[in-house]
């Protein structure tokens, strides 16, 4: 395992800003990390050759803990345990039941790269935020390297150069500028430059016409990759071989992660889950309603606790003890009273919007759903993976329909209950139907009557 990541350039920067940057990322499903443009990379968390979303979330959870101050040793240990249990540890590929490759296995070296690089970029973005806060008094930014034997020759050629904070140079060369790049930026006033004798290190990329954006073509299996890169040329500086300094960041790194992060952004289609159906008109009709009688409905007027107990008992759970329930496709779900607890207050609301009467039926939405859908939901800029369980009931007495919806989200503790409810009873049948159909979007992973199902 490599030594711990040196982040001393962050000047004891607290991890909150770094976490804000990292947690603000969406998700991307890619075969090769170079398939996404640089801006999309700043906005999305991705692991190359990874198409299994729960594994992607597992990795992201450990990166989050590592950025927050956890140790690399713990992150390695936790991920190896999780990935071994799910068959994703080691070398080679993982295939689905039809023999289609769904991802490349993860080993210790890949974990190291994922952890270090995400932490490096997150802290660099947080550092940028701190530098921007003092541009009125410290407008000059200085490019710094470690000046040891591990520094790339090109980056060494940039050491000590000064550009104003708003120079276009930083749009392409704000570090990191490559895998495991340890370069960093410091801010300085005019007085600093005079005191240190740095006036001759000042540059203006526009006046010098020193930046050139071009397309780099790299051969690869099946063709070539074409990547936009930026090269900086400085005729006033010579490298150790006496040649003019000419520097290009590694492919995919000609960008400023913090500045791009602050720009408005709409994730491209590559940033989302595969959709089973292109549009609402392509989604098949809901399955035939499951017939129920009035005896399947709980009495009105029960306490919040009694309604919650009625639901939990269907899974063998109690108010004090939850259970892990495996759904129809084998995914483990945490079923506990948190399904009915109001976030922030901790208040139990099992009868919210009159759902108490239907809770035994709603338990069957989870146990025996008509459909299960998987999709991302934007929650304040953070994309959360949601699992939606849908079931339709028809009452034998009057033919009235009841639509059930259960929602679970994926996090550090696996699939945990988010909520379970029927669309408002007082809404018209058309409004209820329209609401439930809007939930039928994303990836359909189960439909009753279909033999094939996936997680």
C-alpha positions as CSV (number, residue, x, y, z in Angstrom):
1,X,0.0,0.0,0.0
2,X,1.3,3.5,-0.9
3,X,2.1,6.1,1.8
4,X,-0.6,8.4,3.0
5,X,-1.6,11.3,0.8
6,X,0.2,14.5,1.5
7,X,-2.3,17.3,1.8
8,X,-0.2,19.8,3.7
9,X,-0.8,22.3,0.9
10,X,-4.3,22.6,2.3
11,X,-2.9,24.4,5.4
12,X,-5.0,22.4,7.8
13,X,-8.1,23.0,5.8
14,X,-11.1,21.4,7.5
15,X,-12.7,18.6,5.4
16,X,-16.2,20.2,5.3
17,X,-15.5,22.1,2.0
18,X,-13.8,19.0,0.5
19,X,-16.8,16.9,1.5
20,X,-19.2,19.5,0.1
21,X,-17.4,19.2,-3.3
22,X,-17.4,15.4,-3.3
23,X,-21.0,15.0,-2.1
24,X,-22.2,17.4,-4.7
25,X,-21.2,15.0,-7.4
26,X,-23.7,12.9,-9.3
27,X,-23.0,9.5,-10.8
28,X,-21.7,8.3,-14.1
29,X,-21.8,4.9,-15.8
30,X,-18.8,4.7,-18.1
31,X,-16.7,2.0,-19.8
32,X,-13.6,4.2,-19.9
33,X,-13.0,7.2,-17.7
34,X,-12.0,9.2,-20.8
35,X,-15.5,8.8,-22.3
36,X,-16.7,11.8,-20.3
37,X,-15.6,15.3,-20.9
38,X,-13.6,17.2,-18.2
39,X,-16.6,19.1,-16.9
40,X,-18.7,16.0,-16.5
41,X,-15.9,14.4,-14.5
42,X,-16.0,17.3,-12.0
43,X,-19.7,16.8,-11.6
44,X,-19.9,13.0,-11.4
45,X,-18.4,10.3,-9.4
46,X,-17.4,7.4,-11.6
47,X,-15.2,4.3,-11.5
48,X,-14.0,3.1,-15.0
49,X,-15.6,-0.1,-16.2
50,X,-18.2,-0.1,-13.4
51,X,-21.8,-0.6,-14.4
52,X,-23.2,-2.0,-11.1
53,X,-24.7,0.8,-9.2
54,X,-24.8,-0.6,-5.7
55,X,-21.1,-1.3,-6.0
56,X,-20.5,2.2,-7.2
57,X,-22.4,3.5,-4.1
58,X,-20.4,1.2,-1.8
59,X,-17.1,2.7,-3.1
60,X,-18.5,6.2,-2.9
61,X,-19.4,5.7,0.7
62,X,-15.9,4.7,1.7
63,X,-14.4,7.6,-0.3
64,X,-16.7,9.9,1.6
65,X,-15.5,8.5,5.0
66,X,-11.9,8.8,3.8
67,X,-12.2,12.4,2.8
68,X,-13.9,13.1,6.2
69,X,-10.8,12.0,8.0
70,X,-10.9,8.2,7.9
71,X,-7.8,6.2,7.4
72,X,-6.8,4.6,4.1
73,X,-6.2,1.3,5.9
74,X,-9.9,1.2,7.2
75,X,-11.2,2.2,3.7
76,X,-9.2,-0.6,2.1
77,X,-10.3,-3.2,4.7
78,X,-14.0,-2.2,4.5
79,X,-14.1,-2.2,0.7
80,X,-12.3,-5.5,0.4
81,X,-14.8,-7.1,2.8
82,X,-17.8,-5.7,0.9
83,X,-16.4,-6.5,-2.5
84,X,-15.4,-10.0,-1.6
85,X,-18.9,-10.7,-0.2
86,X,-20.4,-9.5,-3.5
87,X,-17.9,-11.2,-5.8
88,X,-16.3,-8.0,-7.0
89,X,-12.8,-8.4,-5.5
90,X,-9.7,-9.4,-7.4
91,X,-8.8,-9.3,-11.1
92,X,-10.9,-9.9,-14.3
93,X,-14.5,-9.1,-15.1
94,X,-17.9,-9.8,-13.5
95,X,-20.6,-11.1,-15.8
96,X,-24.4,-11.2,-15.5
97,X,-26.6,-14.3,-16.0
98,X,-26.5,-13.7,-19.8
99,X,-22.8,-13.5,-20.0
100,X,-22.7,-9.7,-20.4
101,X,-19.8,-8.0,-18.7
102,X,-21.1,-5.6,-16.1
103,X,-17.9,-4.4,-14.6
104,X,-14.2,-4.9,-13.9
105,X,-13.3,-6.3,-10.5
106,X,-11.6,-4.1,-7.9
107,X,-8.2,-4.8,-6.4
108,X,-6.0,-3.1,-3.9
109,X,-4.2,-1.0,-6.5
110,X,-7.5,0.4,-7.9
111,X,-8.8,1.1,-4.5
112,X,-5.7,3.1,-3.7
113,X,-6.1,5.1,-6.9
114,X,-9.8,5.8,-6.4
115,X,-9.3,6.9,-2.7
116,X,-6.2,9.1,-3.3
117,X,-7.3,10.8,-6.4
118,X,-10.8,11.7,-5.1
119,X,-9.4,13.1,-1.9
120,X,-6.8,15.0,-3.8
121,X,-9.3,16.7,-6.1
122,X,-11.8,17.3,-3.3
123,X,-9.2,19.1,-1.2
124,X,-7.9,21.0,-4.2
125,X,-11.4,22.3,-4.9
126,X,-11.8,23.3,-1.3
127,X,-8.5,25.1,-1.4
128,X,-9.6,27.0,-4.5
129,X,-12.6,28.3,-2.5
130,X,-10.3,29.6,0.2
131,X,-8.0,31.3,-2.3
132,X,-10.9,33.0,-4.0
133,X,-11.9,34.6,-0.6
134,X,-8.7,36.7,-0.6
135,X,-8.3,37.8,-4.2
136,X,-8.8,41.5,-3.3
137,X,-5.7,41.6,-1.3
138,X,-3.8,38.6,-2.7
139,X,-4.5,38.6,-6.4
140,X,-1.4,36.7,-7.6
141,X,-1.5,32.9,-7.5
142,X,1.8,30.9,-7.6
143,X,2.2,27.5,-9.0
144,X,4.2,25.2,-6.7
145,X,5.7,21.7,-6.9
146,X,7.5,19.5,-4.4
147,X,10.8,19.9,-6.2
148,X,11.7,16.3,-5.3
149,X,12.6,13.4,-7.6
150,X,9.0,12.4,-8.0
151,X,7.9,15.6,-9.7
152,X,7.2,15.3,-13.4
153,X,9.7,17.4,-15.5
154,X,7.0,19.4,-17.1
155,X,5.4,20.4,-13.8
156,X,8.8,21.3,-12.4
157,X,9.0,23.8,-15.3
158,X,5.9,25.6,-13.9
159,X,7.3,25.9,-10.4
160,X,7.3,29.5,-9.2
161,X,5.3,31.0,-12.0
162,X,2.8,33.7,-11.0
163,X,-0.5,34.4,-12.8
164,X,-3.4,36.6,-11.6
165,X,-6.3,34.5,-10.1
166,X,-8.5,35.3,-13.1
167,X,-5.9,34.4,-15.8
168,X,-7.1,31.7,-18.2
169,X,-4.0,29.7,-17.2
170,X,-5.8,28.4,-14.1
171,X,-8.8,27.2,-16.2
172,X,-6.5,24.5,-17.5
173,X,-3.6,24.2,-15.0
174,X,-5.2,24.6,-11.6
175,X,-3.8,21.4,-9.9
176,X,-4.1,18.5,-9.8
177,X,-2.9,18.2,-13.4
178,X,-2.6,14.4,-13.5
179,X,-2.9,11.2,-11.6
180,X,-1.3,11.6,-8.1
181,X,-0.2,15.2,-9.0
182,X,1.1,16.9,-5.8
183,X,1.3,20.4,-7.2
184,X,-0.5,23.2,-5.3
185,X,-1.3,26.9,-5.4
186,X,-0.5,29.7,-3.0
187,X,-1.8,33.3,-3.1
188,X,0.3,36.5,-2.8
189,X,0.0,40.3,-2.6
190,X,2.1,42.8,-4.6
191,X,4.1,43.3,-1.4
192,X,4.9,39.6,-1.3
193,X,6.2,39.7,-4.8
194,X,8.4,42.7,-4.1
195,X,9.8,41.2,-0.9
196,X,10.6,37.8,-2.4
197,X,11.9,39.3,-5.7
198,X,9.4,37.4,-7.8
199,X,8.4,40.2,-10.2
200,X,10.1,38.4,-13.1
201,X,8.0,35.3,-12.5
202,X,4.8,37.1,-13.4
203,X,3.0,36.0,-16.5
204,X,-0.1,37.0,-18.6
205,X,-1.3,34.0,-20.7
206,X,-3.4,36.3,-23.0
207,X,-0.7,38.8,-23.7
208,X,1.9,36.0,-24.1
209,X,-0.4,33.9,-26.2
210,X,1.0,31.0,-24.3
211,X,-2.0,28.6,-24.1
212,X,-2.9,26.3,-27.0
213,X,-5.9,24.0,-26.8
214,X,-5.8,21.0,-29.2
215,X,-7.0,17.5,-29.7
216,X,-4.7,14.6,-28.7
217,X,-5.3,11.3,-30.4
218,X,-4.2,8.2,-28.5
219,X,-4.3,4.7,-30.1
220,X,-6.4,2.1,-28.1
221,X,-8.0,-1.3,-28.7
222,X,-10.7,-0.8,-31.3
223,X,-9.6,2.6,-32.6
224,X,-8.3,5.7,-30.9
225,X,-9.4,8.2,-28.2
226,X,-9.6,11.9,-28.9
227,X,-9.2,14.2,-26.0
228,X,-9.1,18.0,-25.7
229,X,-5.9,19.1,-23.9
230,X,-4.2,22.5,-23.3
231,X,-0.5,23.1,-23.7
232,X,1.4,26.0,-22.0
233,X,4.6,27.3,-23.6
234,X,7.0,29.7,-21.9
235,X,9.9,30.9,-24.1
236,X,11.4,32.8,-21.1
237,X,12.0,29.5,-19.3
238,X,14.3,26.6,-20.2
239,X,14.1,23.1,-18.8
240,X,17.2,21.1,-17.6
241,X,18.0,20.1,-21.2
242,X,18.0,23.7,-22.4
243,X,14.7,23.5,-24.2
244,X,11.8,25.9,-23.9
245,X,9.3,24.9,-21.2
246,X,6.3,23.3,-22.8
247,X,3.8,21.6,-20.5
248,X,0.5,19.7,-21.1
249,X,-1.5,18.2,-18.2
250,X,-2.3,14.5,-18.3
251,X,-5.2,13.6,-20.6
252,X,-8.5,14.5,-18.8
253,X,-6.9,17.0,-16.5
254,X,-6.9,20.2,-18.5
255,X,-9.5,21.7,-16.3
256,X,-10.2,23.5,-13.0
257,X,-12.2,21.2,-10.8
258,X,-13.3,23.9,-8.3
259,X,-14.3,26.5,-10.9
260,X,-16.2,24.0,-13.0
261,X,-17.9,22.7,-9.9
262,X,-19.4,26.1,-9.3
263,X,-20.9,26.4,-12.8
264,X,-24.5,25.5,-13.6
265,X,-24.6,22.0,-14.8
266,X,-27.1,19.5,-16.2
267,X,-25.9,16.0,-16.1
268,X,-25.7,14.6,-19.7
269,X,-27.4,11.3,-20.5
270,X,-24.1,9.5,-19.7
271,X,-24.5,10.6,-16.1
272,X,-27.7,8.7,-15.6
273,X,-28.9,5.1,-15.3
274,X,-29.9,3.2,-18.4
275,X,-33.7,3.7,-18.9
276,X,-35.8,0.7,-19.7
277,X,-38.2,2.8,-21.7
278,X,-37.5,6.0,-23.6
279,X,-40.7,7.8,-22.6
280,X,-43.9,7.4,-20.6
281,X,-45.8,6.3,-23.7
282,X,-43.5,3.3,-24.0
283,X,-44.1,2.0,-20.5
284,X,-46.4,-1.0,-20.5
285,X,-49.7,-0.9,-18.6
286,X,-49.7,-1.6,-14.9
287,X,-50.3,-5.3,-14.1
288,X,-53.8,-6.5,-13.2
289,X,-54.8,-5.3,-9.8
290,X,-54.5,-7.8,-6.9
291,X,-58.0,-8.3,-5.4
292,X,-58.5,-7.5,-1.7
293,X,-61.5,-7.1,0.6
294,X,-62.5,-4.7,3.3
295,X,-61.1,-7.2,5.8
296,X,-57.6,-6.5,4.6
297,X,-58.0,-2.9,5.7
298,X,-57.1,-1.9,9.4
299,X,-59.7,-0.1,11.5
300,X,-59.7,3.7,11.7
301,X,-58.6,5.4,14.9
302,X,-55.7,3.2,15.9
303,X,-52.6,4.8,17.5
304,X,-49.5,5.6,15.5
305,X,-47.7,2.8,17.3
306,X,-50.4,0.2,16.5
307,X,-50.4,1.1,12.8
308,X,-46.6,0.9,12.7
309,X,-46.6,-2.5,14.6
310,X,-49.2,-3.9,12.1
311,X,-46.9,-3.1,9.2
312,X,-43.6,-4.3,10.9
313,X,-45.2,-7.5,12.1
314,X,-45.6,-8.6,8.4
315,X,-41.8,-8.8,8.3
316,X,-41.2,-10.2,11.8
317,X,-40.0,-6.8,13.0
318,X,-41.0,-4.7,16.0
319,X,-40.8,-1.1,17.0
320,X,-37.6,-1.9,18.9
321,X,-36.0,-4.3,16.5
322,X,-35.9,-4.0,12.7
323,X,-35.1,-6.8,10.3
324,X,-33.2,-7.3,7.1
325,X,-35.7,-8.6,4.5
326,X,-34.7,-10.0,1.1
327,X,-37.0,-8.8,-1.6
328,X,-38.2,-10.8,-4.6
329,X,-34.9,-10.4,-6.5
330,X,-32.8,-11.0,-3.4
331,X,-31.8,-7.5,-2.4
332,X,-31.5,-7.0,1.4
333,X,-33.7,-4.2,2.7
334,X,-33.7,-2.8,6.2
335,X,-37.2,-2.7,7.5
336,X,-37.7,-0.8,10.7
337,X,-39.8,2.0,12.3
338,X,-37.7,4.6,10.5
339,X,-40.1,4.2,7.6
340,X,-42.6,6.1,9.7
341,X,-40.4,8.5,11.6
342,X,-40.4,12.2,10.6
343,X,-36.8,13.4,9.9
344,X,-35.7,16.1,12.2
345,X,-38.3,15.6,14.9
346,X,-38.2,11.8,15.4
347,X,-42.0,11.8,15.7
348,X,-43.8,8.6,14.7
349,X,-46.3,9.3,11.8
350,X,-47.6,5.9,10.7
351,X,-51.0,7.3,10.0
352,X,-49.7,10.2,7.9
353,X,-52.2,11.2,5.2
354,X,-54.5,8.4,6.3
355,X,-52.2,5.6,5.3
356,X,-52.6,3.8,8.6
357,X,-55.6,1.7,7.5
358,X,-53.6,0.4,4.5
359,X,-50.3,-0.5,6.1
360,X,-50.8,-4.3,6.0
361,X,-51.5,-3.9,2.3
362,X,-48.5,-1.6,1.9
363,X,-46.3,-4.3,3.5
364,X,-47.2,-6.5,0.6
365,X,-46.1,-3.8,-1.8
366,X,-42.6,-4.6,-0.5
367,X,-43.0,-8.3,-0.1
368,X,-44.9,-9.0,-3.4
369,X,-44.6,-6.0,-5.7
370,X,-45.9,-5.7,-9.2
371,X,-42.8,-3.8,-10.2
372,X,-39.5,-2.6,-8.9
373,X,-37.8,0.4,-10.4
374,X,-34.3,1.8,-9.9
375,X,-33.4,5.4,-10.4
376,X,-31.5,8.5,-9.2
377,X,-33.2,11.4,-7.5
378,X,-31.6,14.8,-7.2
379,X,-31.9,15.9,-3.6
380,X,-30.4,19.4,-3.4
381,X,-27.6,18.7,-5.9
382,X,-26.8,15.3,-4.4
383,X,-28.0,12.3,-6.4
384,X,-29.5,9.5,-4.3
385,X,-30.2,6.0,-5.6
386,X,-33.8,5.1,-5.0
387,X,-35.6,1.8,-5.3
388,X,-39.4,2.1,-5.9
389,X,-41.8,-0.8,-5.2
390,X,-45.2,-0.5,-6.9
391,X,-48.4,-2.6,-6.5
392,X,-52.0,-2.1,-7.6
393,X,-54.9,-3.4,-5.5
394,X,-58.6,-3.6,-6.5
395,X,-61.3,-3.9,-3.9
396,X,-63.8,-6.7,-4.5
397,X,-66.8,-4.8,-3.2
398,X,-66.7,-1.6,-5.3
399,X,-63.8,-2.1,-7.7
400,X,-62.0,0.8,-6.2
401,X,-58.3,0.9,-7.0
402,X,-55.5,1.4,-4.4
403,X,-52.0,2.2,-5.6
404,X,-49.2,1.3,-3.2
405,X,-45.7,2.8,-3.4
406,X,-42.7,1.9,-1.2
407,X,-39.4,3.8,-1.6
408,X,-36.0,2.7,-0.3
409,X,-32.7,4.5,-0.8
410,X,-29.2,3.2,-0.9
411,X,-26.6,4.6,1.5
412,X,-23.8,3.5,3.9
413,X,-26.0,1.0,5.6
414,X,-27.4,-0.5,2.4
415,X,-31.0,-0.3,1.3
416,X,-33.0,1.5,4.0
417,X,-36.7,2.4,4.0
418,X,-37.4,5.9,3.0
419,X,-41.2,5.8,3.0
420,X,-44.3,3.8,2.1
421,X,-47.7,5.2,1.3
422,X,-50.7,5.1,-1.1
423,X,-51.3,8.2,-3.2
424,X,-53.8,10.5,-1.5
425,X,-57.2,8.8,-1.1
426,X,-59.0,12.0,-1.8
427,X,-57.3,12.5,-5.2
428,X,-59.2,11.4,-8.3
429,X,-58.5,8.1,-9.8
430,X,-56.9,9.9,-12.8
431,X,-54.6,11.9,-10.5
432,X,-53.5,8.8,-8.6
433,X,-52.9,7.0,-11.8
434,X,-50.8,9.9,-13.2
435,X,-48.8,10.1,-10.0
436,X,-47.9,6.4,-9.8
437,X,-47.0,6.3,-13.5
438,X,-44.5,9.1,-12.9
439,X,-42.7,6.8,-10.5
440,X,-42.4,4.2,-13.2
441,X,-39.2,5.6,-14.7
442,X,-35.5,4.6,-14.8
443,X,-34.5,1.0,-14.8
444,X,-37.2,-1.7,-14.5
445,X,-35.5,-4.5,-12.5
446,X,-38.6,-6.6,-11.7
447,X,-42.1,-7.1,-13.1
448,X,-44.5,-9.7,-11.8
449,X,-44.8,-12.6,-14.2
450,X,-41.4,-11.9,-15.7
451,X,-38.9,-14.8,-15.1
452,X,-35.8,-12.7,-15.5
453,X,-35.0,-10.1,-12.8
454,X,-31.9,-8.3,-11.8
455,X,-30.7,-6.3,-8.9
